[in-house]
Amino acid sequence: MTKTAICKDVFGNQYTVPVDELNIRVGVYAVIIEDNKILLTRQWDGYSLIGGGVEKGETIEESIVREVKEETGLTIMPDKIIHQATTFFKRNAESQANQSIQLYFTHSQPHGQINNDKITDSEKTYTNGTPEWVDLDKIDDINFRHSVDLKTILQAYISQSRIR
């Protein structure tokens, strides 16, 4: 019997995939919070965290700096990893299935003007508009299109903030 994994897309559709067809992907995501607001990118019909895949030859620190710059125009210094998760996803029914090891970073020293002028052609297929500051009190009212629940990530952020 072939071992399988259940992959989900951002809309909750499930796909059963043989594990030998999975692509291994490392993803990095920035948790950028200021003044009781979180910076999120507009994706599909909702929001997601800023971030994406680590490219070959790149460190995780280099990739989070690059992803934040591409998607927000901001320059950051990665601080610490506050959460990690492994998820199984597909962008849609026709796309490659991924086993994704995800790392969530805090940051320091953000500077620059918010824009998404440097997003890739691939990102342009699902990203619309510039990133937005979303009030933390209103996160229950948004469609969060990410494989890890935003409340889980925020809880990790709060826990790490207490340790400092």
Number of C-alpha atoms within 10 A of each C-alpha: 3 7 9 14 19 16 21 21 19 19 15 11 14 17 18 12 20 13 15 10 13 19 14 12 18 17 21 25 24 25 21 20 18 11 8 10 16 18 21 24 24 20 22 16 14 16 22 22 26 23 27 21 17 20 13 7 8 11 10 18 15 14 22 29 20 21 23 25 22 20 25 25 21 19 21 20 16 20 13 14 18 20 18 17 12 15 16 22 26 21 16 16 12 7 10 13 27 22 19 20 16 22 21 23 24 20 18 12 10 13 11 11 10 16 17 21 12 16 17 12 9 8 14 13 10 12 22 16 11 16 22 16 16 17 14 16 9 9 15 10 7 11 15 22 21 15 19 16 10 17 12 10 18 17 13 16 20 11 12 15 11 7 6 5
